[in-house]
Structure formats: structure tokens, C-alpha cells
Amino acid sequence: MSDLTDSPLVHATPELMRRVGAWLDHLGDERRLSDKTLIAYERDVTQFLRFLTNHLGGAPGLDEIRELAPADFRAFLARRRNSGAGSRSLARGLAGIRSFLGYLERRGEVNAAAAGAVRPPRQPRSLPKPLSVSDAKAVTSGDLAMEAEPWIEARNAAVLTLLYGCGLRISEALSLTRRAAPLPTTRSLRITGKGGKERIVPLLPAVGEAIAAYLRLCPYQPEMDGPLFLGARGGPLSPRIVQLAVEKLRGALALPDSATPHALRHSFATHLLAKGGDLRSIQELLGHASLSTTQIYTEVDAARLLEAYDRAHPRAQE
């Protein structure tokens, strides 16, 4: 790490800047943080020290850092916000400052409670990006012959059909054993989700048929208590292989980067809601602990409705 004490771009006492350099060395040598993270942390703390120079009327040192109150940190965040910084940048900047002050606190030089009392800015909630009904069907069809081995094509289609047809997480689908494999006549599936919470999801015949097709073609015999889905060499199927398969499908179908295996779970919930499914039932099917987590799909549905309105309503084109 370069010597920060002589930098004309920072405003703090040499003593304090030596502490900044030692903190960055600690993060790099002992915490093994990446160079990119170190650069970001250095920039965040530098911005804070420049702010303090104007805010306090002089270059801050350890004494001034000890006297900081929550209002000082809020004033810094407000200044950054007024300069155009977004919530994510502000939250990351506050995290860097807290890390530095925590380092000084562990050395017994300051009390970091004031920074800890400041809440980071609320992060904007990004909406899930489901696939359209036609794209979801295309992704799960297994009709594109993207793989050299037909059984691998059938396996990928079976996994993706589970994600879309049952709203499973990829980890939940790949944790299924051969004994638990749903067949075309199976009507429900017991899933163990996050936190060991169990739920029962209904099964469409198409899900059982896709899995039956995979088992017919698979050159290996999965053990009854072993994983249902196997990799090319007969071992457990890796989530990364499923992700790569969807990347191929994205290219073939000209889908956006948001078309991922997890997007099929989003599609399951959004399409059910659009057809009149109630939130409480969808919550149970997804295995969400809180209804508030499921409610985000109402925002997705509303956003899609507005988009359709803007495209179709005669007055929207004026």
C-alpha cells in the first residue's frame, strides 16, 4: 500500500493517515481483501476525511475522530447524496468508514459507537425478472438439441421443468434423491427448503414426464438414496452445469441475461399470480417464511400490466 501521509489529495493529520495506511495493509495482508475492494475502501475513507476537513474547519486527527457524533456521519451521507451518490454507494461508503473505525477501536484508540448508530440508506428493491410464458416453455421444452448427448438434453429439461413447474430453487431440485423422483402419476412432491422447512408442492404431469424421459435415457443407474440428477461422469450434478445450460439456451432463444435458472422460479410465481393465484397459496408453494417476501410478485404483475397498457391503449401512443 502506498504511503498516504504525503498525498495532496487527502486532508488529515499525518498520524491519522498512518492509521489509514496500516488499516489498509491489515485488510490486504490479513483479511485478504481484493485490490478492487481495497481501492474502494481507500476512496471512501478519503472522501470522509475531506468532508471532515470542511465540516470541522481543519484537518482531522485522532482527537477529532474520537469526538464524532452520529450527526456528523449523517451530514456526510447527506452531502454525498446531494452530490448524486446512490443508496448502494452510500451504504458501501459507510461500511468502509465503519471498518476503519472498528480497526481503530480494536486498537483502543477510538469508540466506533457513533458510526454504528447510523443506519445505512435503504437499498432500492429490485424486482424479479420473470420470463414470458412462451419463453419459459421454450427454455424447459428440451427441443433445441443444445447438447451432444440426448440424455443430457433430457436431464437439463427435467431440471428446468422442475424449477418452472414447481417453483423450486435450483438447490432444492438437485437435492432430490432417486427414491423421491416424481413420476408421471405422482401428484405431489415433498421439498425441504431453507432452514429445513418442509412444504408440499403439486406436480403437473409434464414434470413427471420430463423426469421419466431423463431416467429412461440416463446411462447411469442413480442409487435410490443418491442424487436423482447426475453429471456427465455419473457424479452429482453441479448447479454450475445447469447455469451454463441456461446460458446456451439464452443465446439460442435471444433471451436477456436475466434469464437464469432462478428466473424460472420467479416465472412460476408471476404466472400463477397473473392467472388468479392468491398470495398466501403462492407463499406456501415457494416456501417463503413471510408473506411480505411473496408480495414483491404483485409489483412485478402490476409493472407488466402497465407495460401492456402502454403498448395497447390507443391514448398511450399519443
C-alpha positions in Angstrom: 0.0 0.0 0.0 1.4 3.4 -0.9 2.3 6.0 1.7 -0.8 8.1 2.2 0.8 10.7 4.6 2.3 12.8 1.8 -0.7 12.6 -0.6 -2.0 16.1 -1.6 -5.4 14.6 -2.2 -6.3 13.8 1.4 -6.8 16.1 4.4 -5.9 14.6 7.8 -3.1 14.7 10.2 0.0 12.5 9.3 -0.8 10.5 12.4 -4.3 9.7 11.2 -3.2 8.9 7.7 -0.6 6.5 9.0 -3.5 4.7 10.7 -5.4 4.6 7.4 -2.3 3.0 5.7 -2.0 0.4 8.5 -5.7 -0.4 8.3 -5.5 -1.0 4.5 -2.4 -3.1 5.0 -4.3 -5.2 7.6 -7.2 -5.7 5.2 -4.9 -6.7 2.4 -2.4 -8.9 4.3 -4.6 -10.5 7.0 -8.1 -10.2 5.7 -7.0 -11.0 2.1 -9.4 -8.5 0.6 -9.1 -8.0 -3.2 -7.3 -5.0 -4.6 -10.6 -3.7 -6.0 -12.2 -3.7 -2.5 -9.1 -2.0 -1.0 -9.2 0.7 -3.6 -12.9 1.3 -2.9 -12.4 1.4 0.9 -9.4 3.8 0.5 -11.6 6.1 -1.7 -14.5 6.0 0.8 -12.4 6.9 3.8 -10.6 9.6 1.8 -13.9 11.2 0.9 -14.9 11.1 4.5 -11.7 12.8 5.7 -12.0 15.5 3.0 -15.6 16.1 4.2 -14.4 16.4 7.8 -11.8 19.0 6.9 -14.6 21.3 5.7 -17.1 20.2 8.3 -14.8 20.7 11.3 -12.8 23.6 9.9 -9.4 21.8 9.8 -7.6 18.6 9.1 -8.9 15.9 11.5 -6.8 13.8 13.7 -7.5 11.0 16.2 -8.8 13.5 18.7 -11.4 14.8 16.3 -12.4 11.2 15.3 -13.0 10.4 18.9 -15.4 13.3 19.2 -17.6 12.5 16.2 -21.3 12.1 16.8 -24.0 10.3 14.7 -25.0 13.7 13.3 -21.5 14.1 11.7 -21.9 10.8 9.8 -25.4 11.7 8.7 -24.2 15.1 7.5 -21.5 13.2 5.4 -24.1 10.9 3.9 -26.4 13.9 3.1 -23.5 15.7 1.4 -22.8 12.6 -0.7 -26.4 12.2 -1.6 -26.7 15.8 -2.7 -23.6 15.2 -4.9 -25.5 12.4 -6.7 -24.4 9.3 -4.9 -26.9 6.4 -4.9 -28.0 4.3 -2.0 -25.7 1.4 -2.8 -22.7 3.8 -3.0 -23.6 5.4 0.3 -24.0 2.1 2.0 -20.7 0.8 0.8 -19.0 4.1 1.8 -20.4 3.8 5.3 -19.3 0.2 5.5 -15.7 1.3 4.7 -15.8 4.0 7.3 -17.1 1.7 9.9 -14.4 -0.8 9.1 -11.7 1.8 9.6 -13.2 3.0 12.9 -13.6 -0.6 14.0 -9.9 -1.1 13.4 -9.1 1.9 15.5 -11.5 0.7 18.2 -9.8 -2.7 18.4 -6.5 -0.8 19.0 -8.2 1.1 21.8 -7.9 4.5 20.1 -11.5 5.5 19.4 -15.1 4.4 20.2 -16.9 3.4 17.0 -20.4 3.5 18.5 -21.3 6.8 16.8 -20.8 5.3 13.3 -22.6 2.2 14.3 -25.7 4.2 15.4 -26.2 5.5 11.8 -28.5 3.4 9.7 -27.3 2.8 6.1 -29.6 4.1 3.4 -32.4 1.8 2.4 -31.5 -0.1 -0.7 -33.9 0.1 -3.7 -35.6 -3.2 -4.1 -35.1 -4.7 -7.4 -38.0 -6.6 -8.9 -37.6 -10.2 -10.0 -37.4 -10.6 -13.8 -39.5 -13.5 -14.9 -39.6 -14.9 -18.4 -42.7 -14.6 -20.5 -44.9 -17.7 -20.7 -43.7 -18.6 -24.2 -40.0 -18.1 -23.3 -40.4 -20.3 -20.1 -42.0 -23.0 -22.2 -39.2 -22.8 -24.8 -36.5 -23.0 -22.1 -38.0 -26.1 -20.5 -39.0 -27.9 -23.7 -35.8 -29.7 -24.4 -36.5 -29.4 -28.1 -33.5 -27.3 -29.2 -30.9 -30.1 -29.2 -28.3 -27.9 -27.5 -26.3 -30.9 -26.1 -24.4 -33.7 -27.9 -25.8 -36.4 -25.6 -29.6 -36.8 -25.8 -29.7 -37.9 -22.1 -28.0 -34.7 -21.0 -30.5 -32.7 -23.0 -33.3 -34.7 -21.3 -31.7 -34.2 -17.9 -31.4 -30.4 -18.3 -35.0 -30.2 -19.5 -36.1 -32.2 -16.5 -34.3 -29.9 -14.0 -35.6 -26.8 -15.6 -39.1 -28.2 -15.8 -39.0 -28.8 -12.1 -37.9 -25.2 -11.5 -40.7 -23.7 -13.6 -43.4 -26.3 -12.9 -42.9 -26.4 -9.1 -41.2 -23.1 -8.3 -38.2 -24.9 -6.8 -34.8 -23.3 -6.1 -32.0 -25.0 -8.0 -30.5 -26.4 -4.8 -33.9 -28.0 -3.9 -34.2 -29.6 -7.3 -30.6 -31.0 -7.2 -31.1 -32.3 -3.7 -33.8 -34.7 -4.8 -32.9 -38.4 -4.4 -33.8 -41.1 -6.9 -36.3 -42.5 -4.4 -38.1 -39.2 -4.3 -38.2 -38.8 -8.1 -41.7 -37.7 -9.2 -43.2 -39.9 -11.9 -46.0 -39.0 -14.4 -48.5 -40.5 -11.9 -47.2 -38.6 -8.9 -49.4 -35.7 -7.8 -47.3 -34.0 -5.1 -43.7 -33.6 -4.0 -42.3 -33.0 -0.5 -39.5 -30.4 -0.6 -37.1 -29.4 2.2 -36.2 -25.8 1.7 -34.3 -23.1 3.5 -34.0 -23.6 7.3 -35.1 -27.2 6.9 -38.7 -26.1 6.3 -40.8 -28.7 4.5 -43.5 -28.0 2.0 -45.6 -30.0 -0.4 -46.0 -28.8 -3.9 -48.4 -30.2 -6.5 -47.0 -31.8 -9.6 -48.0 -31.3 -13.1 -47.9 -34.4 -15.3 -45.4 -32.6 -17.6 -42.9 -32.6 -14.6 -43.1 -36.3 -14.1 -42.9 -37.0 -17.8 -39.8 -34.9 -18.2 -38.1 -36.8 -15.3 -39.2 -40.2 -16.6 -37.7 -39.3 -20.0 -34.4 -38.4 -18.4 -34.3 -41.7 -16.4 -35.1 -43.7 -19.5 -32.1 -42.2 -21.3 -29.6 -41.8 -18.5 -26.7 -44.3 -19.0 -26.2 -44.5 -15.2 -28.5 -46.0 -12.6 -28.9 -43.4 -9.8 -28.8 -45.1 -6.3 -32.2 -44.9 -4.6 -30.8 -42.7 -1.8 -28.4 -40.9 -4.0 -28.9 -37.8 -6.2 -31.6 -38.1 -8.8 -29.7 -35.8 -11.3 -26.3 -36.9 -12.4 -23.4 -35.2 -14.2 -21.8 -36.4 -17.4 -19.4 -38.7 -15.4 -22.1 -40.1 -13.1 -21.5 -37.9 -10.1 -23.9 -35.4 -8.5 -25.0 -32.7 -11.0 -23.4 -29.3 -10.2 -25.6 -26.1 -10.2 -23.0 -24.5 -12.4 -23.7 -27.0 -15.2 -27.4 -26.1 -15.1 -26.5 -22.4 -15.2 -24.2 -23.0 -18.2 -27.0 -24.9 -19.9 -29.3 -21.9 -19.5 -26.7 -19.6 -20.9 -26.6 -21.7 -24.1 -30.4 -21.5 -24.2 -30.3 -17.7 -23.8 -28.1 -17.4 -26.8 -30.3 -19.7 -28.9 -33.5 -18.0 -27.9 -32.1 -14.4 -27.8 -33.2 -14.0 -24.2 -31.8 -11.3 -21.8 -29.1 -12.0 -19.2 -31.8 -12.0 -16.6 -33.0 -15.4 -17.9 -31.4 -17.7 -15.3 -32.4 -20.9 -13.6 -33.7 -18.8 -10.7 -35.8 -16.7 -13.1 -37.9 -19.8 -13.8 -38.9 -19.8 -10.1 -39.8 -16.1 -10.5 -41.8 -17.1 -13.6 -43.7 -19.8 -11.7 -44.9 -17.3 -9.1 -45.6 -14.5 -11.5 -47.6 -16.6 -14.0 -49.6 -18.1 -11.2 -50.4 -14.7 -9.8 -51.4 -13.5 -13.3 -53.9 -16.3 -13.6 -55.6 -15.6 -10.3 -53.5 -17.4 -7.8 -53.7 -16.0 -4.3 -50.6 -14.7 -2.5 -51.0 -17.0 0.5 -51.0 -20.1 -1.6 -48.1 -18.9 -3.7 -46.2 -18.2 -0.5 -46.7 -21.8 0.6 -45.7 -23.2 -2.8 -42.4 -21.1 -2.8 -41.6 -21.9 0.8 -41.3 -18.2 1.8 -41.3 -17.7 5.6 -43.0 -14.3 5.3 -45.9 -13.2 3.1 -44.0 -9.8 2.6 -41.4 -11.7 0.6 -44.0 -13.1 -1.8 -45.8 -9.7 -2.2 -43.0 -8.5 -4.4 -44.6 -10.5 -7.2 -47.6 -8.3 -7.1 -45.3 -5.4 -8.0 -44.0 -7.5 -10.9 -47.5 -8.2 -12.1 -48.5 -4.6 -11.8 -45.4 -3.5 -13.8 -46.2 -6.0 -16.6 -49.8 -4.8 -16.6 -48.7 -1.2 -17.1 -46.3 -2.1 -19.8 -49.1 -3.9 -21.7 -51.3 -0.9 -21.1 -48.7 1.5 -22.6 -48.3 -0.8 -25.6 -52.0 -1.4 -26.3 -54.1 1.5 -25.1 -54.8 3.9 -28.0 -54.3 7.0 -25.9 -51.0 5.8 -24.7 -49.5 6.3 -28.1 -50.5 9.9 -28.4 
